[in-house]
Amino acid sequence: MRCLLNASSVHSPAWKRLLLTGALLASCIRSASSELPSSAPLNFVTEGASAHLPVPSNLDGILSTSWFRGHEARPEAMIFSPEGLPGPGHTGRETLGTQGNLVVRNVTAQDSGSYTVVLETSRGRRSVTEQIHVKANSKQVWIQTYPESYKYVVQSELNYSVVLHCVNTISITPVVFWTFNGKPHSAGERLIIRRLSKEHLGSYTCVVYNNQQQYSSMPVTILQSEVSVDPTDQPIEPDSALVVSGASAIALILAGSVGMVALVAGICFTITQAHRMDRRRRV
């Protein structure tokens, strides 16, 4: 947007010229700020789940990101510094995801509000405000996981530990047990899989009941992490200089055996000569 003063305003009274200039400047500021990435709509998250705040994907050349709690980038509200280090506003539940996205685990009502990300790009500094709105958990039973779940799915590599923690708001002391793929599995609030194997992959549900009613959580599915391996363009041939077979291999073995015998004989001869010299000295 081009901000030009009207030429006819030169002949108007001073106060009118001042008023017109202020209006034009305000219009220029509004148009300039609209070029910044707009904040995303409210991110509605259920209490106890994880919130994902993305970095705008329409910006190129992002060098670093830093996150702050609130509408302003205040040092005392810093969650992560540009180097990725936790700041004063870090609660221990925030982590940096891929491409600098902010992930807040096990959100509570206190996490509702605005979050500001400051982006250092090749074209300068930009800031974007994201928002989280935490809804009260309508269910009285839910599962907290480690590693954290995304859309009720936990991905982990085999032989790693997975922890499922059943959280409930039942007032009367309840009994807690787990089901695995719809079948009874184990009891207790915490389910720990110390070394994940393929037999552990599947859907887990936490069931809580007392003398009045039974409650169930949303099922959480554990999947094996996908490991992407780039295929090689051409098959790798073994180095011909290191490959020995047939007659060459037999000759090499014989030469090694002869060398070993010669080495042992030399050692024995040296020891014998040393003993003879020692006897002559004594005589």
VOZATOR-414407 format. One line per field, with one value per residue (C-alpha): x negated, y negated, z; residue in three letters. Coordinates in Angstrom, 1 decimal, padded with zeros to 4 digits. Layout:
x <- X/...;
y <- Y/...;
z <- Z/...;
r <- ALA/...;
END
This chain:
x <- 000.0/-001.4/-000.8/-000.7/000.6/003.3/001.8/004.9/004.3/001.5/004.1/006.3/005.9/003.1/005.2/006.9/003.6/002.4/005.6/005.2/001.6/002.4/005.1/002.8/000.0/002.4/003.5/-000.1/-000.8/002.2/001.3/-002.3/-001.3/001.0/-002.0/-003.2/-001.9/001.5/002.0/003.8/007.3/007.8/006.3/008.9/007.3/008.9/007.4/004.8/003.9/001.0/001.2/-000.8/-001.6/-003.1/-005.6/-004.1/-005.0/-004.7/-008.1/-011.3/-014.8/-014.0/-017.3/-016.0/-012.8/-012.1/-008.8/-007.3/-004.2/-001.8/-001.4/-004.9/-008.4/-009.4/-012.6/-010.9/-008.2/-010.6/-009.9/-012.7/-015.6/-016.8/-019.4/-016.6/-017.4/-014.6/-013.9/-012.2/-008.7/-009.5/-007.3/-008.9/-006.0/-007.1/-009.2/-010.3/-008.9/-010.0/-010.8/-010.6/-007.0/-006.0/-004.5/-002.8/-002.1/000.7/002.3/004.3/006.6/003.7/002.1/004.9/003.9/001.5/-002.0/-004.4/-007.0/-009.8/-011.3/-014.8/-014.6/-017.0/-014.8/-014.6/-012.7/-009.0/-006.7/-003.5/-001.0/000.7/003.4/004.5/007.9/008.1/011.5/012.4/012.1/015.7/014.5/013.5/010.7/007.9/004.4/001.1/-001.7/-005.5/-006.5/-003.7/-000.7/000.5/004.2/004.2/001.2/-002.2/-005.1/-008.2/-011.1/-011.4/-013.3/-012.5/-010.2/-006.6/-004.7/-000.9/000.6/004.3/005.7/009.2/011.3/013.5/014.3/014.9/011.7/011.8/010.4/008.2/007.3/006.2/007.4/005.2/007.0/010.3/009.1/008.2/004.5/003.3/004.3/003.0/002.9/-000.5/-001.3/-005.0/-006.4/-010.1/-011.2/-008.7/-008.3/-006.0/-003.7/-003.1/-001.8/001.9/004.7/004.8/007.7/007.9/011.0/012.0/014.9/016.3/019.4/021.6/020.4/017.7/015.7/013.4/010.8/010.2/008.0/004.4/002.6/-001.1/-002.8/-006.4/-008.2/-008.7/-012.4/-012.9/-016.0/-016.9/-017.5/-020.9/-021.0/-023.4/-024.3/-027.5/-030.1/-032.7/-036.2/-038.1/-041.3/-040.0/-038.4/-040.5/-039.2/-040.3/-044.0/-044.9/-043.2/-045.0/-048.3/-047.7/-046.8/-049.9/-052.1/-050.6/-051.1/-054.8/-055.3/-053.8/-056.0/-059.1/-058.1/-057.7/-061.0/-062.8/-061.4/-062.4/-065.9/-066.3/-065.3/-067.7/-070.6/-069.9/-070.0/-073.3/-074.9/-073.7/-075.2/-078.6/-078.7/-078.0/-080.9;
y <- 000.0/-003.4/-006.2/-009.6/-012.9/-014.6/-017.6/-019.7/-019.4/-022.0/-024.7/-023.6/-024.9/-023.5/-021.4/-019.7/-018.9/-017.4/-015.3/-014.0/-013.1/-011.1/-009.2/-008.4/-007.3/-005.0/-003.5/-002.8/-001.1/001.2/002.2/002.9/005.1/007.1/008.4/010.2/013.8/013.8/015.7/019.0/019.5/020.7/024.1/026.0/028.8/031.0/030.8/033.5/033.7/032.2/028.8/028.3/024.7/024.6/022.2/020.5/022.6/019.7/018.2/019.1/018.9/019.3/019.2/019.6/019.6/018.5/018.9/016.7/016.8/013.9/011.3/009.9/011.3/010.5/012.0/013.2/015.0/016.9/020.5/021.4/019.2/019.0/021.7/024.1/023.7/023.5/020.1/018.6/019.4/023.1/025.3/028.6/029.7/027.8/029.3/028.2/030.2/030.4/027.1/025.2/026.0/025.8/028.8/028.4/031.8/032.5/029.0/027.5/024.6/022.4/023.0/021.2/018.0/016.5/017.7/015.6/017.0/014.8/015.9/014.8/015.1/014.2/011.2/010.0/010.6/011.6/012.4/014.4/014.9/018.3/019.2/022.2/022.7/025.6/027.2/029.1/032.8/034.1/037.6/038.5/040.9/040.2/041.6/039.7/041.2/041.2/040.8/038.3/039.3/037.4/037.9/040.9/042.6/043.3/044.1/045.7/047.8/051.4/052.1/048.7/048.0/046.8/045.6/045.3/043.4/043.6/040.3/040.1/037.7/040.3/039.1/042.5/044.7/046.6/049.9/049.3/051.9/052.0/053.7/054.6/054.9/055.2/058.0/057.7/057.0/055.8/053.7/050.5/046.8/047.1/049.5/049.7/051.5/051.6/053.0/052.6/055.5/056.3/058.2/054.9/053.1/052.4/050.5/049.9/048.6/047.6/048.8/047.3/048.5/048.2/049.4/047.1/046.9/047.9/045.4/045.9/043.7/043.1/045.9/045.2/047.1/047.9/048.2/048.9/045.8/045.7/045.7/044.4/045.7/044.1/046.9/046.8/046.1/048.9/052.1/051.9/054.3/055.7/054.4/056.9/056.1/057.5/060.7/063.8/067.2/070.5/071.3/067.8/068.3/071.7/070.2/067.3/069.7/071.8/068.7/067.6/071.0/071.1/067.6/068.5/071.7/069.6/067.0/069.7/071.3/068.0/067.3/070.8/070.4/067.0/068.5/071.5/069.2/067.0/070.1/071.2/067.8/067.7/071.2/070.1/067.1/069.2/071.6;
z <- 000.0/-001.0/001.6/-000.2/001.2/-000.8/-002.6/-001.9/001.8/001.5/001.1/004.1/007.7/009.8/012.1/009.1/007.6/010.9/011.2/007.7/008.2/011.4/009.6/006.7/009.0/010.9/007.6/006.7/010.0/009.7/006.2/007.2/010.2/008.0/006.1/009.3/009.7/011.3/014.5/014.2/015.6/019.1/019.6/021.6/023.7/026.3/029.8/030.2/026.5/024.6/022.7/019.5/018.5/015.0/013.5/010.4/007.3/004.9/006.0/004.3/005.7/009.4/011.4/014.9/017.0/020.6/022.5/025.2/027.3/026.6/023.9/024.3/024.1/027.7/029.0/032.2/030.2/027.9/027.5/025.0/023.9/020.3/021.2/022.3/026.0/028.7/030.0/033.2/031.7/031.2/033.4/032.5/030.3/027.2/024.5/021.0/018.2/014.6/012.9/016.2/017.0/020.7/022.4/025.8/027.5/030.0/029.6/032.5/032.7/033.7/030.3/028.5/026.9/024.3/023.3/021.2/018.9/017.7/014.4/013.2/009.4/006.6/006.0/009.6/012.8/012.8/015.7/015.8/018.6/019.0/021.5/023.5/025.0/027.4/027.8/031.0/030.5/030.1/030.8/034.4/033.2/030.8/030.1/030.4/028.4/028.0/025.3/024.8/022.7/019.7/018.8/021.2/019.4/021.1/018.8/020.2/019.0/020.2/023.4/024.7/027.8/027.5/030.5/030.7/033.7/034.4/035.8/037.2/039.1/040.9/044.4/045.9/046.0/042.7/041.4/038.3/035.7/032.1/028.9/026.0/022.6/024.5/026.9/030.6/031.0/034.4/037.4/038.9/038.0/036.2/033.4/032.6/029.6/030.3/026.9/024.2/021.8/019.0/021.4/023.3/020.2/020.2/022.0/025.8/027.8/031.4/033.3/036.6/038.7/042.2/043.9/041.9/038.3/035.8/033.7/030.7/029.1/025.4/024.1/023.5/020.7/020.9/017.5/016.5/015.2/011.5/010.6/007.1/005.3/002.0/-000.5/-002.2/-005.9/-006.7/-004.9/-003.0/-004.3/-002.0/-002.4/-004.6/-002.9/000.4/-001.1/-001.1/-002.1/-003.6/-004.0/-002.9/000.4/001.0/000.2/002.6/005.4/004.8/004.7/008.0/009.6/008.5/009.8/013.2/013.5/012.6/015.3/018.0/017.0/017.2/020.6/021.9/020.4/022.1/025.5/025.1/024.2/027.2/029.5/028.0/028.5/032.1/032.8/031.4/033.5/036.7/035.8;
r <- MET/ARG/CYS/LEU/LEU/ASN/ALA/SER/SER/VAL/HIS/SER/PRO/ALA/TRP/LYS/ARG/LEU/LEU/LEU/THR/GLY/ALA/LEU/LEU/ALA/SER/CYS/ILE/ARG/SER/ALA/SER/SER/GLU/LEU/PRO/SER/SER/ALA/PRO/LEU/ASN/PHE/VAL/THR/GLU/GLY/ALA/SER/ALA/HIS/LEU/PRO/VAL/PRO/SER/ASN/LEU/ASP/GLY/ILE/LEU/SER/THR/SER/TRP/PHE/ARG/GLY/HIS/GLU/ALA/ARG/PRO/GLU/ALA/MET/ILE/PHE/SER/PRO/GLU/GLY/LEU/PRO/GLY/PRO/GLY/HIS/THR/GLY/ARG/GLU/THR/LEU/GLY/THR/GLN/GLY/ASN/LEU/VAL/VAL/ARG/ASN/VAL/THR/ALA/GLN/ASP/SER/GLY/SER/TYR/THR/VAL/VAL/LEU/GLU/THR/SER/ARG/GLY/ARG/ARG/SER/VAL/THR/GLU/GLN/ILE/HIS/VAL/LYS/ALA/ASN/SER/LYS/GLN/VAL/TRP/ILE/GLN/THR/TYR/PRO/GLU/SER/TYR/LYS/TYR/VAL/VAL/GLN/SER/GLU/LEU/ASN/TYR/SER/VAL/VAL/LEU/HIS/CYS/VAL/ASN/THR/ILE/SER/ILE/THR/PRO/VAL/VAL/PHE/TRP/THR/PHE/ASN/GLY/LYS/PRO/HIS/SER/ALA/GLY/GLU/ARG/LEU/ILE/ILE/ARG/ARG/LEU/SER/LYS/GLU/HIS/LEU/GLY/SER/TYR/THR/CYS/VAL/VAL/TYR/ASN/ASN/GLN/GLN/GLN/TYR/SER/SER/MET/PRO/VAL/THR/ILE/LEU/GLN/SER/GLU/VAL/SER/VAL/ASP/PRO/THR/ASP/GLN/PRO/ILE/GLU/PRO/ASP/SER/ALA/LEU/VAL/VAL/SER/GLY/ALA/SER/ALA/ILE/ALA/LEU/ILE/LEU/ALA/GLY/SER/VAL/GLY/MET/VAL/ALA/LEU/VAL/ALA/GLY/ILE/CYS/PHE/THR/ILE/THR/GLN/ALA/HIS/ARG/MET/ASP/ARG/ARG/ARG/ARG/VAL;
END
